[in-house]
Amino acid sequence: MKKPYILLVEDEIHIAQGLIFNLELEGFLVTHAETGAAAKEAFSNRSYDLVILDLMLPDSHGIELCRQMRQAEPQLPILILTALGEEQDRVNGLKEGADDYLTKPFRLEEFLLRVHGMLRRSAWYQNSYNKEEAYLFGSSRIDLKNLEATTANGKIRLTELESRMLET
């Protein structure tokens, strides 16, 4: 069985070391990035099964990274792990594409349960995306992996249900 690959974006080294240690104990492979620039580079060099993203990075704001990652990989699970715990921060994080939001300080057991849950749920969708990525219908193109349709009228974002119906 393939070990899930996680991108951890965390600038506080003591927190990152503890997370890496525990994630690796759980059987995950972890790439660590301390800055937004390092995260972008790591993200462009390989595909990940999950991203754990701090918001307050020394060179950028994690919300922008979340937005860019979500745009590039619509099905990628993203967990925001941050000290920003106000309601508006949580709403903004989820609105910009995060699948879950956990504030620091956090309990390790809850964190690991969320990671396992997100990976389990994302696996439900993986089987359908291992098939054809795109279908052509005349001048229209349906990209099931990225949930996008390109027609004569432009690009259309598809919902998960629409994608499954089209695939069927």
DSSP file (Angstrom, degrees, kcal/mol; ACC not computed):
  #  RESIDUE AA STRUCTURE BP1 BP2  ACC     N-H-->O    O-->H-N    N-H-->O    O-->H-N    TCO  KAPPA ALPHA  PHI   PSI    X-CA   Y-CA   Z-CA
    1    1 A M              0   0    0      0, 0.0     2,-0.2     0, 0.0     0, 0.0   0.000 360.0 360.0 360.0 137.8    0.0    0.0    0.0
    2    2 A K        -     0   0    0      1,-0.1     3,-0.0     3,-0.0     0, 0.0  -0.483 360.0-126.2 -72.4 132.5    1.3    3.5   -0.9
    3    3 A K        -     0   0    0     -2,-0.2    25,-0.1     1,-0.1    -1,-0.1  -0.649  30.7-111.4 -78.2 132.5    2.2    5.7    2.0
    4    4 A P        -     0   0    0      0, 0.0    25,-2.7     0, 0.0     2,-0.5  -0.375  26.3-137.2 -64.2 141.7    0.4    9.1    1.8
    5    5 A Y  E     -a   29   0A   0     23,-0.2    44,-3.2    -2,-0.1    45,-1.2  -0.899  20.7-166.2-105.6 124.5    2.7   12.1    1.1
    6    6 A I  E     -ab  30  50A   0     23,-3.3    25,-2.7    -2,-0.5     2,-0.6  -0.909  15.3-149.6-116.3 135.8    2.1   15.2    3.1
    7    7 A L  E     -ab  31  51A   0     43,-2.4    45,-2.9    -2,-0.4     2,-0.6  -0.927  16.6-163.9-100.2 116.5    3.3   18.7    2.6
    8    8 A L  E     -ab  32  52A   0     23,-3.2    25,-2.8    -2,-0.6     2,-0.7  -0.906   5.4-169.7-103.2 118.7    3.8   20.5    5.9
    9    9 A V  E     +ab  33  53A   0     43,-3.3    45,-2.3    -2,-0.6     2,-0.3  -0.892  30.8 138.2-111.1 100.8    4.1   24.3    5.7
   10   10 A E        -     0   0    0     23,-1.8    25,-0.1    -2,-0.7    47,-0.1  -0.970  36.8-166.9-149.6 124.0    5.1   25.5    9.2
   11   11 A D  S    S+     0   0    0     -2,-0.3     2,-1.0    45,-0.2    23,-0.1   0.677  70.7  87.8 -89.4 -17.4    7.7   28.1   10.1
   12   12 A E     >  -     0   0    0      1,-0.2     4,-2.6     2,-0.1     3,-0.5  -0.725  66.8-159.4 -83.7 106.5    7.9   27.4   13.8
   13   13 A I  H  > S+     0   0    0     -2,-1.0     4,-2.9     1,-0.2     5,-0.2   0.830  85.3  53.9 -61.8 -37.5   10.6   24.7   13.8
   14   14 A H  H  > S+     0   0    0      2,-0.2     4,-1.6     1,-0.2    -1,-0.2   0.884 112.7  44.4 -67.0 -36.3    9.8   23.1   17.1
   15   15 A I  H  > S+     0   0    0     -3,-0.5     4,-2.5     2,-0.2    -2,-0.2   0.922 114.0  50.7 -69.0 -44.4    6.1   22.6   16.1
   16   16 A A  H  X S+     0   0    0     -4,-2.6     4,-3.0     1,-0.2     5,-0.2   0.916 108.6  51.3 -60.2 -44.5    7.2   21.3   12.7
   17   17 A Q  H  X S+     0   0    0     -4,-2.9     4,-2.4     1,-0.2    -1,-0.2   0.913 111.4  47.5 -61.4 -42.6    9.7   18.8   14.2
   18   18 A G  H  X S+     0   0    0     -4,-1.6     4,-2.2    -5,-0.2    -1,-0.2   0.905 114.0  47.0 -65.1 -41.3    7.0   17.4   16.5
   19   19 A L  H  X S+     0   0    0     -4,-2.5     4,-3.0     2,-0.2     5,-0.3   0.924 112.2  49.5 -66.4 -44.3    4.4   17.2   13.7
   20   20 A I  H  X S+     0   0    0     -4,-3.0     4,-2.6     1,-0.2     5,-0.2   0.940 110.9  50.5 -59.9 -47.3    6.9   15.5   11.4
   21   21 A F  H  X S+     0   0    0     -4,-2.4     4,-1.8    -5,-0.2    -1,-0.2   0.935 115.7  41.3 -56.3 -49.3    7.9   13.0   14.1
   22   22 A N  H  X S+     0   0    0     -4,-2.2     4,-1.3     2,-0.2    -1,-0.2   0.871 114.1  51.1 -71.7 -37.4    4.3   12.1   14.8
   23   23 A L  H  <>S+     0   0    0     -4,-3.0     5,-2.2     1,-0.2     4,-0.2   0.904 111.1  48.7 -65.8 -40.0    3.2   12.0   11.2
   24   24 A E  H ><5S+     0   0    0     -4,-2.6     3,-1.4    -5,-0.3    -2,-0.2   0.863 106.6  56.5 -68.2 -34.5    6.0    9.7   10.3
   25   25 A L  H 3<5S+     0   0    0     -4,-1.8    -1,-0.2     1,-0.3    -2,-0.2   0.831 103.7  55.4 -61.5 -31.2    5.1    7.4   13.2
   26   26 A E  T 3<5S-     0   0    0     -4,-1.3    -1,-0.3    -5,-0.1    -2,-0.2   0.506 128.1-101.9 -79.9  -4.3    1.7    7.2   11.6
   27   27 A G  T < 5S+     0   0    0     -3,-1.4     2,-0.2     1,-0.3    -3,-0.2   0.604  76.5 136.0  97.0  13.2    3.3    6.0    8.4
   28   28 A F      < -     0   0    0     -5,-2.2     2,-0.5    -6,-0.1    -1,-0.3  -0.623  52.3-130.9 -92.8 152.8    3.2    9.2    6.4
   29   29 A L  E     -a    5   0A   0    -25,-2.7   -23,-3.3    -2,-0.2     2,-0.4  -0.888  31.1-159.7 -97.1 133.2    5.9   10.6    4.2
   30   30 A V  E     -a    6   0A   0     -2,-0.5     2,-0.5   -25,-0.2   -23,-0.2  -0.953  20.0-168.2-126.5 131.7    6.4   14.3    5.0
   31   31 A T  E     -a    7   0A   0    -25,-2.7   -23,-3.2    -2,-0.4     2,-0.4  -0.967  20.9-151.9-108.3 131.3    8.0   17.2    3.1
   32   32 A H  E     -a    8   0A   0     -2,-0.5     2,-0.4   -25,-0.2   -23,-0.2  -0.889  14.5-177.5-110.1 133.5    8.5   20.3    5.3
   33   33 A A  E     -a    9   0A   0    -25,-2.8   -23,-1.8    -2,-0.4    -2,-0.0  -0.997  11.8-168.5-126.3 133.5    8.6   23.9    4.0
   34   34 A E  S    S+     0   0    0     -2,-0.4     2,-0.3   -25,-0.2    -1,-0.1   0.619  71.9  38.2 -94.6 -15.0    9.2   26.8    6.4
   35   35 A T  S  > S-     0   0    0     22,-0.1     4,-2.1    23,-0.1     5,-0.1  -0.856  82.0-112.8-132.1 165.3    8.3   29.6    4.0
   36   36 A G  H  > S+     0   0    0     -2,-0.3     4,-2.5     2,-0.2     5,-0.2   0.895 118.0  52.9 -63.2 -40.1    5.7   30.3    1.3
   37   37 A A  H  > S+     0   0    0      1,-0.2     4,-2.1     2,-0.2    -1,-0.2   0.922 110.2  47.1 -62.8 -44.3    8.4   30.3   -1.4
   38   38 A A  H  > S+     0   0    0      1,-0.2     4,-2.5     2,-0.2    -1,-0.2   0.872 111.5  52.2 -64.9 -36.5    9.7   26.9   -0.2
   39   39 A A  H  X S+     0   0    0     -4,-2.1     4,-2.7     2,-0.2    -2,-0.2   0.914 108.7  49.8 -65.8 -42.9    6.1   25.5   -0.1
   40   40 A K  H  X S+     0   0    0     -4,-2.5     4,-1.9     2,-0.2    -2,-0.2   0.912 112.3  48.0 -61.3 -42.6    5.4   26.7   -3.7
   41   41 A E  H  X S+     0   0    0     -4,-2.1     4,-1.1     2,-0.2    -2,-0.2   0.936 113.7  45.9 -64.4 -46.3    8.6   25.1   -4.9
   42   42 A A  H  X S+     0   0    0     -4,-2.5     4,-0.9     1,-0.2     3,-0.5   0.901 112.2  52.3 -62.8 -40.4    7.8   21.8   -3.1
   43   43 A F  H  < S+     0   0    0     -4,-2.7     3,-0.3     1,-0.2    -1,-0.2   0.841 109.7  48.6 -65.0 -34.8    4.3   21.9   -4.4
   44   44 A S  H  < S+     0   0    0     -4,-1.9    -1,-0.2     1,-0.2    -2,-0.2   0.687 107.6  56.8 -79.5 -17.1    5.4   22.3   -8.0
   45   45 A N  H  < S-     0   0    0     -4,-1.1     2,-0.3    -3,-0.5    -1,-0.2   0.667 118.6  -0.8 -90.9 -17.2    8.0   19.5   -7.8
   46   46 A R  S  < S-     0   0    0     -4,-0.9     2,-0.3    -3,-0.3    -1,-0.1  -0.976  73.0-100.0-160.3 169.0    5.6   16.6   -6.8
   47   47 A S        -     0   0    0     -2,-0.3     2,-0.3    -3,-0.1    -3,-0.1  -0.763  34.2-155.5 -98.9 148.2    2.0   15.8   -6.0
   48   48 A Y        -     0   0    0     -2,-0.3   -42,-0.2    -5,-0.1     3,-0.1  -0.834  21.6-145.9-121.1 156.8    0.8   15.4   -2.4
   49   49 A D  S    S+     0   0    0    -44,-3.2     2,-0.3     1,-0.3   -43,-0.2   0.650  88.3   6.4 -91.5 -20.0   -2.0   13.6   -0.7
   50   50 A L  E     -b    6   0A   0    -45,-1.2   -43,-2.4    26,-0.1     2,-0.4  -0.971  60.9-148.9-161.1 144.8   -2.6   16.3    1.9
   51   51 A V  E     -bc   7  78A   0     26,-2.2    28,-3.1    -2,-0.3     2,-0.5  -0.987   4.7-162.6-119.4 131.8   -1.3   19.8    2.7
   52   52 A I  E     -bc   8  79A   0    -45,-2.9   -43,-3.3    -2,-0.4     2,-0.5  -0.973  22.7-168.4-110.7 120.4   -1.0   21.1    6.3
   53   53 A L  E     -bc   9  80A   0     26,-3.0    28,-2.3    -2,-0.5     2,-0.2  -0.939  20.7-155.5-127.9 120.6   -0.7   24.8    6.1
   54   54 A D        -     0   0    0    -45,-2.3    28,-0.2    -2,-0.5     3,-0.1  -0.606  13.0-149.6 -80.0 150.6    0.1   27.5    8.6
   55   55 A L  S    S+     0   0    0     -2,-0.2     7,-2.9    26,-0.2     2,-1.2   0.827  80.3  66.1 -92.1 -35.1   -1.2   30.9    7.8
   56   56 A M  B     +E   61   0B   0      5,-0.2   -45,-0.2     6,-0.1    -1,-0.2  -0.707  66.6 163.0 -95.8  92.5    1.4   33.2    9.3
   57   57 A L        -     0   0    0      3,-1.4     3,-0.3    -2,-1.2   -22,-0.1  -0.755  47.1-117.5-107.3 154.7    4.5   32.6    7.3
   58   58 A P  S    S+     0   0    0      0, 0.0   -23,-0.1     0, 0.0    -1,-0.1   0.790 110.6  27.3 -64.1 -27.7    7.6   34.9    7.2
   59   59 A D  S    S+     0   0    0      1,-0.2     2,-0.3     0, 0.0   -24,-0.1   0.464 127.9   4.4-115.9  -2.2    7.3   35.7    3.5
   60   60 A S  S    S-     0   0    0     -3,-0.3    -3,-1.4    -5,-0.1     2,-0.5  -0.977  73.4 -93.4-166.0 173.9    3.6   35.3    2.7
   61   61 A H  B >>  -E   56   0B   0     -2,-0.3     4,-1.2    -5,-0.2     3,-1.0  -0.882  27.9-135.8-103.0 134.0    0.2   34.7    4.0
   62   62 A G  H 3> S+     0   0    0     -7,-2.9     4,-2.9    -2,-0.5     5,-0.2   0.734  99.2  69.6 -60.7 -24.5   -1.0   31.1    4.0
   63   63 A I  H 3> S+     0   0    0     -8,-0.3     4,-2.4     1,-0.2    -1,-0.3   0.908  99.7  48.4 -61.3 -41.0   -4.5   32.1    2.6
   64   64 A E  H <> S+     0   0    0     -3,-1.0     4,-2.4     2,-0.2    -1,-0.2   0.909 111.9  49.1 -66.1 -41.4   -2.9   33.0   -0.7
   65   65 A L  H  X S+     0   0    0     -4,-1.2     4,-2.8     2,-0.2     5,-0.2   0.918 110.2  51.8 -61.5 -43.3   -1.0   29.7   -0.8
   66   66 A C  H  X S+     0   0    0     -4,-2.9     4,-2.6     1,-0.2     5,-0.2   0.927 110.0  49.1 -58.3 -46.5   -4.3   27.9    0.0
   67   67 A R  H  X S+     0   0    0     -4,-2.4     4,-2.0     1,-0.2    -1,-0.2   0.919 113.3  46.2 -60.3 -46.0   -6.0   29.7   -2.9
   68   68 A Q  H  X S+     0   0    0     -4,-2.4     4,-2.1     2,-0.2    -2,-0.2   0.900 113.9  47.9 -66.0 -41.8   -3.2   28.9   -5.3
   69   69 A M  H  X S+     0   0    0     -4,-2.8     4,-2.8     2,-0.2    -2,-0.2   0.902 111.3  50.5 -66.0 -40.8   -3.0   25.2   -4.3
   70   70 A R  H  < S+     0   0    0     -4,-2.6    -1,-0.2    -5,-0.2    -2,-0.2   0.891 110.4  50.3 -64.5 -39.0   -6.8   24.8   -4.5
   71   71 A Q  H  < S+     0   0    0     -4,-2.0    -1,-0.2    -5,-0.2    -2,-0.2   0.900 115.7  42.0 -65.2 -40.7   -6.8   26.3   -8.0
   72   72 A A  H  < S+     0   0    0     -4,-2.1    -2,-0.2     1,-0.3    -1,-0.2   0.858 130.9  23.2 -74.8 -36.5   -4.0   23.9   -9.1
   73   73 A E    ><  -     0   0    0     -4,-2.8     3,-1.6    -5,-0.2    -1,-0.3  -0.760  65.8-177.4-134.0  85.3   -5.4   20.8   -7.4
   74   74 A P  T 3  S+     0   0    0      0, 0.0    -1,-0.1     0, 0.0    72,-0.1   0.748  85.1  45.2 -59.0 -26.2   -9.2   21.1   -6.7
   75   75 A Q  T 3  S+     0   0    0     70,-0.2    50,-0.1     2,-0.1    -5,-0.1   0.459  82.4 118.7 -97.5  -1.0   -9.4   17.7   -5.0
   76   76 A L    <   -     0   0    0     -3,-1.6     2,-0.3    -7,-0.2   -26,-0.1  -0.498  66.6-125.2 -69.8 123.8   -6.3   18.1   -2.7
   77   77 A P        -     0   0    0      0, 0.0   -26,-2.2     0, 0.0     2,-0.4  -0.534  28.8-168.2 -69.3 131.4   -7.2   18.0    1.0
   78   78 A I  E     -c   51   0A   0     -2,-0.3    21,-2.6    19,-0.2    22,-1.4  -0.987   8.4-169.3-126.3 123.8   -5.9   21.1    2.8
   79   79 A L  E     -cd  52 100A   0    -28,-3.1   -26,-3.0    -2,-0.4     2,-0.5  -0.957  13.3-148.0-111.4 119.0   -5.8   21.5    6.6
   80   80 A I  E     -cd  53 101A   0     20,-2.4    22,-3.1    -2,-0.5     2,-0.5  -0.770  15.1-175.9 -86.5 129.4   -5.1   24.9    8.0
   81   81 A L  E     + d   0 102A   0    -28,-2.3     2,-0.3    -2,-0.5    22,-0.2  -0.945  26.8 137.4-127.1 105.5   -3.2   24.7   11.3
   82   82 A T  E     - d   0 103A   0     20,-1.9    22,-2.6    -2,-0.5   -28,-0.1  -0.931  63.8-121.7-149.4 163.6   -2.7   28.2   12.7
   83   83 A A  S    S+     0   0    0     -2,-0.3     2,-1.0    20,-0.3    20,-0.1   0.593  84.8 102.3 -82.5 -13.0   -2.7   30.4   15.8
   84   84 A L        +     0   0    0      1,-0.2    -2,-0.1     5,-0.1    -1,-0.0  -0.615  42.3 160.4 -75.6 104.3   -5.4   32.6   14.1
   85   85 A G        +     0   0    0     -2,-1.0    -1,-0.2     4,-0.1    18,-0.1   0.334  21.7 122.3-114.4   7.2   -8.5   31.4   15.9
   86   86 A E  S  > S-     0   0    0      1,-0.1     4,-2.1     4,-0.0     3,-0.3  -0.355  72.0-115.0 -68.4 153.2  -11.0   34.2   15.4
   87   87 A E  H  > S+     0   0    0      1,-0.2     4,-2.7     2,-0.2     5,-0.2   0.892 116.3  52.5 -55.2 -43.0  -14.3   33.2   13.7
   88   88 A Q  H  > S+     0   0    0      1,-0.2     4,-2.7     2,-0.2    -1,-0.2   0.859 106.9  53.0 -65.1 -34.7  -13.5   35.5   10.7
   89   89 A D  H  > S+     0   0    0     -3,-0.3     4,-2.5     2,-0.2    -1,-0.2   0.934 111.3  46.1 -63.2 -45.4  -10.1   33.8   10.3
   90   90 A R  H  X S+     0   0    0     -4,-2.1     4,-2.4     2,-0.2     5,-0.3   0.925 113.2  49.2 -62.8 -44.9  -11.7   30.4   10.2
   91   91 A V  H  X S+     0   0    0     -4,-2.7     4,-2.6     1,-0.2    -2,-0.2   0.929 112.1  48.5 -60.6 -46.1  -14.4   31.5    7.8
   92   92 A N  H  X S+     0   0    0     -4,-2.7     4,-1.9     2,-0.2    -1,-0.2   0.911 111.1  50.6 -61.6 -42.6  -11.8   33.1    5.5
   93   93 A G  H  <>S+     0   0    0     -4,-2.5     5,-2.2     1,-0.2    -1,-0.2   0.925 114.9  41.8 -62.0 -45.6   -9.7   30.0    5.5
   94   94 A L  H ><5S+     0   0    0     -4,-2.4     3,-1.2     1,-0.2    -1,-0.2   0.873 113.0  54.7 -69.5 -36.7  -12.6   27.7    4.6
   95   95 A K  H 3<5S+     0   0    0     -4,-2.6    -1,-0.2    -5,-0.3    -2,-0.2   0.834 105.2  53.9 -64.9 -33.4  -13.9   30.2    2.1
   96   96 A E  T 3<5S-     0   0    0     -4,-1.9    -1,-0.2    -5,-0.2   -26,-0.2   0.388 133.8 -79.4 -87.8   4.5  -10.5   30.2    0.3
   97   97 A G  T < 5S+     0   0    0     -3,-1.2   -19,-0.2     1,-0.3    -3,-0.2   0.399  79.1 140.4 122.9  -5.2  -10.4   26.5   -0.1
   98   98 A A      < -     0   0    0     -5,-2.2    -1,-0.3     1,-0.1   -19,-0.2  -0.429  38.4-154.2 -69.0 145.6   -9.3   24.8    3.1
   99   99 A D  S    S+     0   0    0    -21,-2.6     2,-0.3     1,-0.2   -20,-0.2   0.725  77.7   9.8 -88.9 -25.3  -11.1   21.6    3.9
  100  100 A D  E     -d   79   0A   0    -22,-1.4   -20,-2.4    -7,-0.1     2,-0.4  -0.971  62.7-151.5-151.7 161.3  -10.5   21.9    7.6
  101  101 A Y  E     +d   80   0A   0     -2,-0.3     2,-0.4   -22,-0.2   -20,-0.2  -0.982  12.7 179.0-143.3 122.3   -9.2   24.4   10.1
  102  102 A L  E     -d   81   0A   0    -22,-3.1   -20,-1.9    -2,-0.4     2,-0.3  -0.991  17.5-142.4-128.9 132.8   -7.5   23.7   13.4
  103  103 A T  E     -d   82   0A   0     -2,-0.4   -20,-0.3   -22,-0.2   -18,-0.1  -0.680  29.4 -85.6 -98.6 149.4   -6.2   26.3   15.8
  104  104 A K  S    S+     0   0    0    -22,-2.6     2,-0.1    -2,-0.3   -19,-0.0  -0.711 105.9  50.4 -87.5 143.7   -3.0   26.2   17.9
  105  105 A P  S    S+     0   0    0      0, 0.0     2,-0.3     0, 0.0    -2,-0.1   0.624  84.5 163.9 -71.9 154.8   -2.6   25.1   20.5
  106  106 A F        -     0   0    0     -2,-0.1     2,-0.5    -4,-0.1    -2,-0.1  -0.886  41.8-105.1-135.6 163.4   -4.2   21.8   19.6
  107  107 A R     >  -     0   0    0     -2,-0.3     4,-2.4     1,-0.1     3,-0.2  -0.807  24.5-138.4 -92.2 131.5   -4.4   18.2   20.9
  108  108 A L  H  > S+     0   0    0     -2,-0.5     4,-2.8     1,-0.2     5,-0.2   0.885 101.9  55.4 -56.7 -42.8   -2.2   15.8   18.9
  109  109 A E  H  > S+     0   0    0      1,-0.2     4,-2.1     2,-0.2    -1,-0.2   0.913 109.6  45.9 -60.3 -43.4   -4.8   13.1   19.0
  110  110 A E  H  > S+     0   0    0      2,-0.2     4,-2.4    -3,-0.2    -1,-0.2   0.921 112.0  52.2 -64.3 -43.8   -7.4   15.4   17.4
  111  111 A F  H  X S+     0   0    0     -4,-2.4     4,-2.3     1,-0.2    -2,-0.2   0.942 111.3  46.0 -56.4 -50.2   -4.9   16.6   14.8
  112  112 A L  H  X S+     0   0    0     -4,-2.8     4,-2.7     1,-0.2    -1,-0.2   0.870 110.7  53.3 -64.5 -37.2   -4.0   13.0   13.8
  113  113 A L  H  X S+     0   0    0     -4,-2.1     4,-2.5    -5,-0.2    -1,-0.2   0.905 109.7  48.6 -63.3 -40.5   -7.7   12.0   13.6
  114  114 A R  H  X S+     0   0    0     -4,-2.4     4,-2.6     2,-0.2    -2,-0.2   0.913 111.4  49.6 -65.3 -42.3   -8.4   14.9   11.3
  115  115 A V  H  X S+     0   0    0     -4,-2.3     4,-2.3     2,-0.2     5,-0.2   0.956 113.4  45.7 -60.9 -50.8   -5.4   14.0    9.1
  116  116 A H  H  X S+     0   0    0     -4,-2.7     4,-2.4     1,-0.2    -2,-0.2   0.911 113.7  50.2 -59.6 -42.6   -6.5   10.4    8.9
  117  117 A G  H  X S+     0   0    0     -4,-2.5     4,-2.5    -5,-0.2    -1,-0.2   0.906 110.2  48.8 -63.6 -42.7  -10.1   11.4    8.2
  118  118 A M  H  X S+     0   0    0     -4,-2.6     4,-2.2     1,-0.2    -1,-0.2   0.907 113.3  46.9 -65.3 -40.9   -9.2   13.8    5.4
  119  119 A L  H  X S+     0   0    0     -4,-2.3     4,-1.6    -5,-0.2    -2,-0.2   0.890 111.7  51.4 -67.9 -38.4   -7.0   11.2    3.7
  120  120 A R  H  X S+     0   0    0     -4,-2.4     4,-0.8    -5,-0.2    -2,-0.2   0.932 112.4  45.4 -62.9 -46.1   -9.7    8.6    4.0
  121  121 A R  H >X S+     0   0    0     -4,-2.5     3,-0.6     1,-0.2     4,-0.6   0.879 110.4  53.3 -67.4 -37.2  -12.4   10.9    2.5
  122  122 A S  H >X S+     0   0    0     -4,-2.2     3,-0.9     1,-0.2     4,-0.8   0.836 101.3  61.1 -67.8 -29.1  -10.1   12.0   -0.3
  123  123 A A  H 3X S+     0   0    0     -4,-1.6     4,-0.8     1,-0.2     3,-0.3   0.793  91.4  68.0 -66.2 -26.8   -9.4    8.3   -1.2
  124  124 A W  H << S+     0   0    0     -4,-0.8     4,-0.3    -3,-0.6    -1,-0.2   0.840 107.0  39.6 -59.0 -32.3  -13.2    7.9   -1.9
  125  125 A Y  H <X S+     0   0    0     -3,-0.9     4,-0.9    -4,-0.6     3,-0.3   0.619  96.7  80.5 -93.4 -14.9  -12.7   10.1   -4.9
  126  126 A Q  H >X S+     0   0    0     -4,-0.8     4,-0.8    -3,-0.3     3,-0.7   0.880  83.7  60.4 -64.1 -39.9   -9.3    8.8   -6.1
  127  127 A N  H >< S+     0   0    0     -4,-0.8     3,-0.9     1,-0.3     4,-0.3   0.893 103.7  49.8 -57.9 -41.9  -10.7    5.7   -7.9
  128  128 A S  H >4 S+     0   0    0     -4,-0.3     3,-0.6    -3,-0.3    -1,-0.3   0.787 109.8  52.2 -69.4 -24.4  -12.8    7.8  -10.3
  129  129 A Y  H << S+     0   0    0     -4,-0.9    -1,-0.2    -3,-0.7    -2,-0.2   0.523  92.4  71.9 -90.8  -4.4   -9.8   10.0  -11.2
  130  130 A N  T << S+     0   0    0     -3,-0.9    -1,-0.2    -4,-0.8    -2,-0.2   0.568  93.5  69.5 -80.9  -7.9   -7.5    7.1  -12.0
  131  131 A K  S <  S-     0   0    0     -3,-0.6    -3,-0.0    -4,-0.3    -2,-0.0   0.130 110.9 -25.5 -85.2-153.9   -9.6    6.7  -15.1
  132  132 A E        -     0   0    0      1,-0.1    -1,-0.3    12,-0.0    12,-0.1  -0.303  52.0-155.2 -58.4 138.3   -9.7    9.0  -18.1
  133  133 A E  S    S+     0   0    0      1,-0.2    11,-1.7    -3,-0.1    12,-1.0   0.866  73.6  16.3 -81.8 -39.0   -8.7   12.6  -17.1
  134  134 A A  E     -F  143   0C   0      9,-0.2     2,-0.4    10,-0.1    -1,-0.2  -0.981  59.6-159.4-141.1 148.3  -10.5   14.3  -20.0
  135  135 A Y  E     -F  142   0C   0      7,-2.4     7,-3.1    -2,-0.3     2,-0.5  -0.958  13.6-142.5-124.5 144.1  -13.2   13.5  -22.5
  136  136 A L  E     +F  141   0C   0     -2,-0.4     2,-0.4     5,-0.2     5,-0.2  -0.919  16.3 178.8-109.3 132.7  -13.9   15.4  -25.8
  137  137 A F  E >   -F  140   0C   0      3,-2.9     3,-2.4    -2,-0.5     2,-0.3  -0.870  67.6 -61.5-129.7  95.6  -17.4   15.9  -27.1
  138  138 A G  T 3  S-     0   0    0     -2,-0.4    -1,-0.0     1,-0.3     0, 0.0  -0.505 120.7 -16.3  63.1-122.3  -17.1   17.9  -30.4
  139  139 A S  T 3  S+     0   0    0     -2,-0.3     2,-0.3    -3,-0.1    -1,-0.3   0.403 121.7  94.7 -93.8   2.4  -15.5   21.2  -29.4
  140  140 A S  E <   -F  137   0C   0     -3,-2.4    -3,-2.9    11,-0.1     2,-0.4  -0.723  57.2-160.1 -96.7 145.6  -16.2   20.7  -25.7
  141  141 A R  E     -FG 136 150C   0      9,-2.4     9,-3.1    -2,-0.3     2,-0.6  -0.991   2.2-159.3-126.9 128.3  -13.7   19.2  -23.3
  142  142 A I  E     -FG 135 149C   0     -7,-3.1    -7,-2.4    -2,-0.4     2,-0.8  -0.937   2.8-166.9-109.5 118.0  -14.6   17.7  -19.9
  143  143 A D  E   > +FG 134 148C   0      5,-3.5     5,-2.3    -2,-0.6     4,-0.4  -0.869   7.3 179.6-105.6  98.8  -11.8   17.4  -17.4
  144  144 A L  T   5S+     0   0    0    -11,-1.7     3,-0.3    -2,-0.8    -1,-0.2   0.821  77.0  57.9 -71.6 -31.5  -13.0   15.2  -14.6
  145  145 A K  T   5S+     0   0    0    -12,-1.0   -70,-0.2     1,-0.2    -1,-0.2   0.916 117.6  31.4 -65.3 -43.0   -9.8   15.4  -12.6
  146  146 A N  T   5S-     0   0    0    -13,-0.3    -1,-0.2     2,-0.2    -2,-0.2   0.334 107.1-121.8 -99.3   6.9   -9.9   19.1  -12.3
  147  147 A L  T   5 +     0   0    0     -4,-0.4    11,-2.6    -3,-0.3     2,-0.4   0.937  67.8 130.4  54.0  53.6  -13.7   19.4  -12.3
  148  148 A E  E   < -GH 143 157C   0     -5,-2.3    -5,-3.5     9,-0.2     2,-0.4  -0.995  42.5-163.2-140.5 142.1  -13.7   21.7  -15.3
  149  149 A A  E     -GH 142 156C   0      7,-2.6     7,-2.8    -2,-0.4     2,-0.6  -0.988   8.3-156.8-122.8 136.4  -15.5   21.8  -18.7
  150  150 A T  E     +GH 141 155C   0     -9,-3.1    -9,-2.4    -2,-0.4     5,-0.2  -0.959  25.0 163.0-114.0 119.8  -14.3   23.9  -21.6
  151  151 A T  E >   - H   0 154C   0      3,-2.5     3,-1.7    -2,-0.6   -11,-0.1  -0.638  57.4 -89.0-123.6-179.5  -17.0   24.8  -24.1
  152  152 A A  T 3  S+     0   0    0      1,-0.3     3,-0.1    -2,-0.2   -12,-0.0   0.764 128.3  54.7 -62.6 -24.1  -17.5   27.4  -26.8
  153  153 A N  T 3  S-     0   0    0      1,-0.3    -1,-0.3     3,-0.0     2,-0.2   0.384 121.1 -99.1 -91.5   3.4  -18.9   29.7  -24.2
  154  154 A G  E <   -H  151   0C   0     -3,-1.7    -3,-2.5     2,-0.0    -1,-0.3  -0.686  61.2 -23.9 114.9-168.6  -15.8   29.4  -21.9
  155  155 A K  E     -H  150   0C   0     -2,-0.2     2,-0.4    -5,-0.2    -5,-0.2  -0.581  50.6-165.9 -86.4 144.7  -14.7   27.4  -18.8
  156  156 A I  E     -H  149   0C   0     -7,-2.8    -7,-2.6    -2,-0.2     2,-0.4  -0.998  17.5-132.7-130.6 130.7  -17.3   26.0  -16.4
  157  157 A R  E     -H  148   0C   0     -2,-0.4     2,-0.3    -9,-0.2    -9,-0.2  -0.675  25.7-147.8 -79.3 134.2  -16.5   24.7  -12.9
  158  158 A L        -     0   0    0    -11,-2.6     2,-0.2    -2,-0.4    -1,-0.0  -0.766   6.1-129.6-101.6 148.2  -18.2   21.4  -12.2
  159  159 A T     >  -     0   0    0     -2,-0.3     4,-2.4     1,-0.1     5,-0.2  -0.474  31.7-106.3 -83.3 166.9  -19.4   20.1   -8.9
  160  160 A E  H  > S+     0   0    0      1,-0.2     4,-2.3     2,-0.2     5,-0.2   0.905 122.6  50.4 -59.8 -41.8  -18.5   16.7   -7.7
  161  161 A L  H  > S+     0   0    0      2,-0.2     4,-2.4     1,-0.2    -1,-0.2   0.924 109.8  49.4 -63.9 -45.4  -22.0   15.4   -8.5
  162  162 A E  H  > S+     0   0    0      1,-0.2     4,-2.6     2,-0.2    -1,-0.2   0.903 110.5  51.5 -59.5 -41.4  -21.9   16.8  -12.0
  163  163 A S  H  X S+     0   0    0     -4,-2.4     4,-2.3     1,-0.2    -1,-0.2   0.920 110.7  47.2 -62.5 -44.7  -18.5   15.2  -12.6
  164  164 A R  H  X S+     0   0    0     -4,-2.3     4,-2.1     2,-0.2    -1,-0.2   0.887 111.7  50.7 -65.2 -38.3  -19.8   11.8  -11.5
  165  165 A M  H  < S+     0   0    0     -4,-2.4    -2,-0.2     2,-0.2    -1,-0.2   0.926 111.7  47.5 -65.1 -43.9  -22.9   12.1  -13.7
  166  166 A L  H  < S+     0   0    0     -4,-2.6    -2,-0.2     1,-0.2    -1,-0.2   0.888 110.7  51.9 -64.5 -38.9  -20.8   13.0  -16.7
  167  167 A E  H  <        0   0    0     -4,-2.3    -1,-0.2     1,-0.3    -2,-0.2   0.898 360.0 360.0 -64.9 -39.4  -18.4   10.2  -16.0
  168  168 A T     <        0   0    0     -4,-2.1    -1,-0.3    -5,-0.2    -2,-0.2   0.489 360.0 360.0 -66.4 360.0  -21.2    7.7  -15.8
